[in-house]
Amino acid sequence: MTAEILVNVSPREVRAALVENGVLQEIFLERANRRGLISNIYKGRVSRVLPGMQAAFVDIGLERTAFLHASDIVHPAVGENGQPDHPVDAGRPADIQTLVSEGSEILVQVLKDPLGTKGARLTTFITLPSRYLVYMPKGRGIGVSARIEDEAERRRLREAASMFIRPDEPGGYIVRTAAEGASPDALRADMMFLQKLWAVLTEKAAATRPGNLVHEDLALPLRVLRDIVSSGVDKVRVDHPETFERMREFARTFMPDHVSRIELYDGDRPIFDLYGVEDEIQRSLDRKVPLKSGGYLIFDQTESMTTIDVNTGAYVGHRNLEETIFRTNLEAAVAIARQLRLRNLGGIIIIDFIDMEEEEHRRQVLQALEKALASDHAKNHISSVSPLGLVEMTRKRTRESLEHMLCCPCPTCEGRGFVKTTETVCYEIFREILRQARQFDFQELMVLAHQDVIEKLLDEESAALAELEVHTGKPIRLQTEALYQQDQYDVVLM
């Protein structure tokens, strides 16, 4: 497999694309006025404690107060075991009222960006990542990324990292996937850097007023180098000279083996056009995703979950119906995994595969989905097929989906995906005319509406309009309003 990262820089926006075997797999986006907050550290002030929810709202200087749950607060009862994803042991967390109080100051880190109407999700289990390690000032011991599967390498890395930790030294470390094959000296250099960074942050936090930023994570181009570039990435191509130099300087300091892989792209054609990335981004916003076989997927993203429907479409197969369905579902499983990464869909995801009769086919489709999701950077969990034949899964959601980042609800339908027909609007106008005629005296009526509605009133509904004039005994005038949407109208008494 060949993998490349493309970095496109424009005046107010930076985009990075992960391309594997010529196919876009993930897109990362950062805008000057909407930089992501994940991993940023703030000095916060508790504005409200909610015992019923075992949580607190914390003011960190954003438009909406952020959310902090009791399970995300460091306290002695937890034992500070330093787990990176959910740092709470099996014991019951302490009551929120014993952990924080209204008005108290607290150092927090952002776990999830604000999503929709929800504020950011916070934690007090601070983590500081470097190239090879993640430092947890409140943690203990050495952990190794589960993505490093070779047991001998896991043992070597654990022993190498342990060599440089004194028993009385606070904090713990997670060895990252990128550390596979790294030397003990490289690990030690990362440890020294992280300990110095934490000392600087601690000093800065003490002098910072509540509601202010203490530490901001790296900008997108450098974050891509730190988190994504590994031995599997062959090239990093950048189309902006200044960004190229910053990335090379960062690589020389933290990942010298990868400096030669960073290249400046200076072609006349935009870098994303050259690789077809722009077209892929546009297609990722479509509700319908075609499959090569002739089948297709339908994605529906709602506030609570994402649903994915698999259809055979024009695919008829060559053997029998069951085989056709099985082949379509196998292709769909791979396509779904890619679309989840590309669209950055998270939370609860329900997949409605086409019903299969054979248990072995269902098992193979689930296996194909799990295999396709194995390379996903976001943590995910797939359950078995439900009694209704649906596959239920979750994918960790930390930032807005691609659709929410690039789009806003349609001003006409307000996100519903439909508007009232001209026929429906005509009948609403008729009812409104009757309602007005019963209550008020007037000389004539004027109907203001969208052009399509006016045309329908003058054509197919002209007889009904004439009956209304006879019934009310008053003339009804029609006027087109260019700025009205299809389901907007006014009935004006003259």
C-alpha positions in Angstrom: 0.0 0.0 0.0 1.2 3.5 -0.9 0.1 6.4 1.2 0.5 10.2 0.8 -0.5 13.2 2.7 -1.4 16.3 0.7 -1.4 19.7 2.5 -3.2 22.6 0.8 -2.8 26.1 2.3 -5.0 29.1 1.4 -5.2 32.5 3.2 -7.8 31.5 5.7 -7.9 27.8 5.5 -5.6 24.8 5.7 -6.6 21.3 4.5 -4.8 18.0 4.7 -5.8 14.8 2.8 -4.7 11.3 3.5 -4.6 9.4 0.1 -4.0 5.6 0.1 -3.4 3.8 -3.2 -4.7 6.9 -5.0 -8.0 7.0 -3.1 -8.9 9.7 -0.6 -9.4 8.2 2.9 -9.6 11.2 5.3 -9.8 14.9 5.0 -8.7 17.4 7.8 -9.8 21.0 7.8 -8.8 24.0 9.9 -10.0 27.6 9.4 -8.5 30.7 10.9 -11.8 31.7 12.6 -12.8 28.2 13.7 -9.7 26.3 14.8 -10.4 23.1 16.6 -10.1 23.1 20.4 -9.2 19.4 21.0 -6.2 19.0 23.3 -6.2 22.7 24.2 -5.6 23.4 27.9 -7.6 26.1 29.7 -7.8 27.7 33.1 -11.5 27.4 33.8 -14.0 28.5 36.5 -16.9 26.2 37.6 -20.1 28.1 36.9 -22.6 25.5 37.9 -22.6 22.0 39.6 -25.3 19.5 38.6 -25.6 16.7 41.2 -28.3 15.0 39.2 -26.1 14.6 36.2 -22.9 14.1 38.2 -21.4 16.9 36.1 -20.4 20.6 36.1 -20.5 23.4 33.6 -17.2 25.2 33.3 -16.5 28.7 31.8 -13.3 28.5 29.7 -14.0 31.7 27.8 -16.0 30.2 24.9 -19.5 31.2 23.7 -21.0 28.2 25.5 -20.0 26.8 28.8 -18.1 23.5 28.6 -19.2 20.2 30.2 -17.2 18.3 32.8 -18.4 14.9 34.0 -17.3 13.5 37.4 -15.7 10.5 35.7 -13.3 12.9 33.9 -12.1 14.6 37.1 -8.9 13.4 38.8 -9.5 12.4 42.4 -7.9 10.0 44.9 -10.8 7.5 44.8 -10.1 6.8 41.2 -6.5 5.7 41.8 -5.1 7.7 38.8 -4.4 4.7 36.7 -3.6 6.9 33.7 -5.7 5.2 31.0 -5.8 7.5 28.0 -9.3 7.0 26.7 -11.4 6.6 29.8 -9.2 7.2 32.8 -11.6 5.8 35.4 -11.3 2.4 37.0 -14.1 0.0 37.8 -14.7 1.7 41.1 -17.6 4.1 41.5 -16.4 7.7 40.9 -16.7 10.2 43.7 -19.7 12.5 44.0 -19.4 15.6 41.8 -20.1 17.8 44.8 -17.0 16.5 46.6 -14.8 17.2 43.6 -15.7 20.7 42.5 -17.7 23.7 43.8 -19.2 26.7 42.1 -16.7 29.4 41.6 -13.6 27.2 42.0 -10.7 27.4 39.5 -9.7 24.3 37.6 -7.2 23.3 34.9 -9.0 21.4 32.1 -8.3 20.0 28.6 -10.7 19.8 25.7 -11.8 16.2 24.9 -14.4 17.1 22.2 -15.1 20.2 20.2 -18.4 22.0 20.7 -20.9 20.0 18.5 -24.2 21.5 17.4 -25.8 23.0 20.5 -23.5 21.2 22.9 -20.5 22.9 24.5 -17.0 21.4 24.6 -16.4 18.2 26.6 -13.6 18.6 29.2 -11.3 16.5 31.3 -8.8 17.2 34.1 -6.8 14.1 33.1 -4.3 16.3 31.1 -2.3 14.5 28.3 0.6 15.9 26.4 1.6 14.1 23.1 4.9 14.1 21.5 6.2 12.0 18.5 6.6 8.7 20.3 4.9 9.2 23.7 1.8 10.7 25.5 2.7 12.1 28.9 0.0 11.9 31.6 1.0 14.1 34.6 -1.7 12.6 36.7 -1.2 9.0 35.5 1.1 6.2 36.6 3.3 3.6 34.8 3.9 2.7 31.1 1.3 1.7 28.6 1.8 0.6 25.0 -0.5 1.4 22.1 -2.8 -1.6 21.2 -2.0 -1.0 17.5 1.5 -2.4 18.2 0.7 -6.1 18.0 4.1 -7.7 18.1 4.5 -8.9 21.7 8.3 -8.8 21.7 8.3 -5.2 20.4 5.7 -4.2 23.1 7.9 -5.7 25.8 11.0 -3.9 24.4 9.3 -0.6 24.3 7.9 -0.9 27.8 11.3 -1.9 29.2 13.0 0.9 27.2 10.6 3.6 28.5 10.8 2.2 32.1 14.6 2.7 32.1 14.2 6.5 32.3 11.5 6.7 35.0 12.4 7.0 38.7 10.0 5.3 41.1 9.3 8.6 42.9 8.7 10.5 39.7 5.1 11.6 39.1 3.3 11.0 35.8 2.9 8.1 33.4 3.4 7.5 29.7 1.7 5.8 26.8 4.0 4.6 24.0 2.4 5.6 20.7 2.1 3.5 17.5 4.8 5.7 15.8 7.3 4.5 18.4 7.5 1.0 16.8 11.2 0.5 16.1 12.3 3.6 18.0 15.5 3.6 19.9 15.7 4.1 23.7 17.5 7.4 23.2 14.6 8.7 21.1 12.1 7.8 23.8 14.3 9.5 26.4 14.5 12.7 24.3 10.7 12.7 24.1 10.3 12.2 27.9 12.7 15.1 28.6 10.8 17.4 26.2 7.4 16.5 27.7 8.5 17.0 31.3 9.9 20.4 30.4 6.7 21.3 28.6 4.6 20.3 31.6 6.8 22.4 33.9 6.3 25.4 31.7 2.5 24.8 31.5 2.2 24.5 35.2 4.0 27.8 35.8 1.9 29.5 33.1 -1.4 28.1 34.5 -0.6 29.6 37.9 -0.3 33.0 36.4 -3.3 32.7 34.0 -6.7 34.2 34.9 -9.8 31.8 34.7 -11.5 31.7 31.3 -8.2 31.9 29.3 -6.1 29.6 27.2 -3.0 28.1 28.8 -1.7 25.9 26.0 -2.8 25.5 22.4 -2.3 22.4 20.4 -0.1 22.5 17.2 -1.5 23.9 13.9 -2.9 21.3 11.5 0.2 20.8 9.3 2.4 20.0 12.3 -0.3 18.0 13.9 -0.6 15.8 10.8 3.2 15.2 11.0 3.0 14.3 14.7 -0.2 12.1 14.6 -0.5 10.6 11.2 2.9 10.4 9.5 4.4 7.0 10.1 6.5 4.4 8.3 3.4 3.7 6.1 3.3 7.2 4.6 5.6 7.6 1.6 5.3 11.3 0.9 4.0 14.5 2.4 3.4 17.1 -0.3 2.8 20.8 0.6 1.8 23.5 -1.8 2.9 26.5 0.4 6.6 27.4 0.8 6.4 28.9 4.3 4.3 25.9 5.6 6.8 23.5 3.9 9.7 25.1 5.8 7.9 25.0 9.1 7.0 21.3 8.6 10.6 20.5 7.6 11.9 22.3 10.7 9.5 20.4 12.9 10.5 17.1 11.3 14.2 17.9 11.8 13.6 18.4 15.5 11.2 15.6 16.3 11.3 13.0 13.4 14.5 13.4 11.4 13.9 10.1 9.6 10.9 11.6 7.8 12.5 14.9 6.6 13.2 13.6 3.2 9.6 12.6 2.7 8.3 16.2 2.9 8.2 17.7 -0.5 7.2 21.2 -1.8 4.6 21.0 -4.6 5.0 23.9 -7.0 2.9 22.8 -10.0 0.5 25.1 -11.8 -2.5 22.8 -11.2 -3.9 22.9 -7.6 -2.6 19.9 -5.6 -6.1 18.7 -4.6 -7.3 18.8 -8.3 -4.2 16.8 -9.3 -5.3 13.9 -7.1 -9.0 14.3 -7.6 -9.5 15.3 -3.9 -11.8 18.2 -4.6 -14.2 15.9 -6.5 -14.2 13.4 -3.7 -15.0 16.1 -1.1 -18.0 17.2 -3.2 -19.2 13.6 -3.5 -18.8 13.0 0.2 -21.5 15.7 0.8 -24.0 13.7 -1.3 -26.7 11.7 0.4 -26.3 8.9 -2.2 -23.1 7.0 -2.6 -22.9 4.7 -5.7 -21.1 1.3 -5.6 -19.1 -0.1 -8.5 -21.5 -3.0 -8.8 -24.5 -0.8 -9.5 -25.8 -0.8 -5.9 -25.7 2.3 -3.7 -25.7 3.6 -0.1 -28.0 6.2 1.4 -26.6 8.3 4.3 -28.9 10.2 6.6 -27.3 12.2 9.4 -29.5 13.3 12.3 -28.9 14.9 15.7 -28.9 11.6 17.5 -27.5 9.1 15.0 -26.4 8.3 11.5 -28.3 5.7 9.4 -26.9 4.0 6.4 -29.1 2.0 4.0 -27.7 -0.5 1.5 -29.5 -1.1 -1.8 -28.7 -3.5 -4.7 -29.8 -0.9 -7.3 -29.0 -2.0 -10.8 -26.9 -4.9 -9.7 -28.5 -8.2 -10.7 -25.6 -10.6 -10.2 -24.9 -13.8 -12.2 -26.0 -16.6 -9.9 -28.9 -16.2 -7.6 -30.5 -13.5 -5.4 -28.7 -14.5 -2.2 -25.3 -14.3 -3.9 -26.2 -10.9 -5.4 -27.1 -9.6 -2.0 -24.0 -11.1 -0.4 -21.7 -9.5 -3.0 -23.4 -6.1 -2.6 -23.1 -6.2 1.2 -19.4 -7.1 1.0 -18.7 -4.1 -1.3 -20.9 -1.9 0.9 -19.0 -2.8 4.1 -15.7 -1.6 2.6 -17.3 1.6 1.2 -19.1 2.4 4.5 -15.8 2.2 6.4 -14.2 4.6 4.0 -17.2 7.0 4.1 -17.2 7.1 7.9 -13.6 8.3 7.9 -14.1 10.6 5.0 -17.3 12.2 6.3 -16.0 12.0 9.9 -19.2 10.6 11.1 -19.4 9.7 14.8 -21.7 8.7 17.6 -24.3 6.0 17.1 -24.4 4.5 13.5 -27.0 2.1 12.3 -26.3 0.1 9.1 -29.2 -1.6 7.3 -27.5 -4.2 5.1 -29.7 -6.1 2.7 -31.2 -9.1 4.5 -29.2 -12.3 4.1 -30.5 -15.7 4.6 -27.2 -17.5 5.3 -25.5 -17.1 8.7 -22.1 -17.5 7.1 -22.8 -14.6 4.8 -23.7 -12.4 7.7 -20.6 -13.3 9.5 -18.4 -12.6 6.5 -20.0 -9.2 6.0 -19.4 -8.2 9.6 -15.8 -9.4 9.3 -15.3 -7.3 6.2 -16.6 -4.3 8.0 -14.3 -4.8 11.0 -11.3 -5.4 8.7 -12.1 -2.2 6.7 -12.4 -0.2 10.0 -9.1 -1.5 11.4 -7.1 1.4 9.9 -9.5 4.0 11.2 -7.8 6.4 13.6 -11.1 7.0 15.5 -12.0 4.3 18.1 -15.0 2.3 17.0 -17.1 -0.6 18.3 -19.3 -2.9 16.2 -22.0 -5.0 17.7 -23.6 -8.1 16.2 -26.6 -8.0 13.9 -29.8 -7.0 15.8 -33.0 -9.1 15.6 -34.2 -6.6 13.0 -31.2 -7.3 10.8 -29.5 -4.0 11.6 -25.8 -3.6 12.4 -25.3 -1.2 15.4 -21.9 0.5 15.9 -20.4 3.5 17.5 -17.5 5.6 16.3 -15.8 8.1 18.6 -16.9 11.6 17.8 -14.4 14.4 18.7 -15.1 17.1 16.1 -17.8 18.2 13.7 -18.6 16.0 10.7 -17.4 17.2 7.3 -21.0 18.1 6.4 -21.4 20.3 9.5 -18.0 21.9 8.9 -18.7 22.8 5.2 -22.5 23.2 5.1 -25.3 24.8 7.0 -29.1 24.0 7.0 -31.0 25.0 3.9 -32.7 28.3 4.6 -35.8 27.2 2.6 -36.5 23.8 4.3 -34.4 24.6 7.5 -32.7 21.2 7.4 -35.9 19.1 7.0 -35.0 18.1 3.4 -38.4 19.0 2.0 -40.8 21.9 1.4 -44.5 22.0 1.0 -45.8 21.5 -2.5 -47.5 24.3 -4.4 -50.8 22.5 -4.1 -50.5 22.4 -0.3 -49.7 26.1 -0.2 -52.7 26.9 -2.5 -55.1 25.1 -0.1 -53.6 26.9 2.9 -54.2 30.2 1.1 -57.8 29.2 0.5 -58.3 28.4 4.2 -56.7 31.7 5.2 -59.0 33.7 2.9 -62.1 32.0 4.4 -60.7 32.7 7.9 -60.2 36.4 7.1 -63.6 36.8 5.4 -65.4 35.5 8.5 -63.7 37.9 10.9 -63.1 41.2 9.1 -64.7 43.6 6.6 -62.7 44.5 3.5 -63.1 45.7 0.0 -60.8 43.2 -1.7 -58.0 40.7 -0.9 -54.5 40.5 -2.2 -52.5 37.2 -2.1 -48.7 37.6 -2.1 -46.8 34.3 -2.9 -44.0 32.6 -4.8 -44.3 32.6 -8.6 -45.0 28.9 -8.8 -47.9 29.2 -6.3 -49.3 32.2 -8.2 -49.1 30.2 -11.5 -50.9 27.3 -10.0 -53.7 29.5 -8.6 -54.1 31.1 -12.1 -54.1 27.7 -13.9 -55.2 24.5 -12.1 -56.8 26.2 -9.1 -58.5 29.0 -11.0 -61.9 27.5 -10.7 -61.5 27.1 -6.9 -60.3 30.7 -6.7 -63.3 31.9 -8.6 -65.7 30.1 -6.2 -63.9 31.8 -3.3 -64.6 35.2 -4.9 -68.3 34.3 -5.3 -68.4 33.0 -1.7 -66.8 36.1 -0.1 -68.4 38.5 -2.6 -65.0 40.3 -2.9 -62.3 40.4 -5.6 -59.1 38.5 -5.0 -55.9 39.9 -6.5 -52.7 37.9 -7.0 -49.1 39.2 -6.8 -45.8 37.4 -7.2 -43.1 38.1 -4.6 -39.7 37.2 -5.9 -38.1 37.0 -2.4 -40.7 34.5 -1.0 -39.8 30.9 -0.7 -42.2 28.3 -2.1 -44.2 27.8 1.1 -44.3 31.5 2.1 -47.4 33.6 1.5 -49.4 36.5 2.9 -53.1 37.3 2.6 -53.6 41.1 2.8 -56.9 42.9 3.4 -57.5 46.0 1.2 
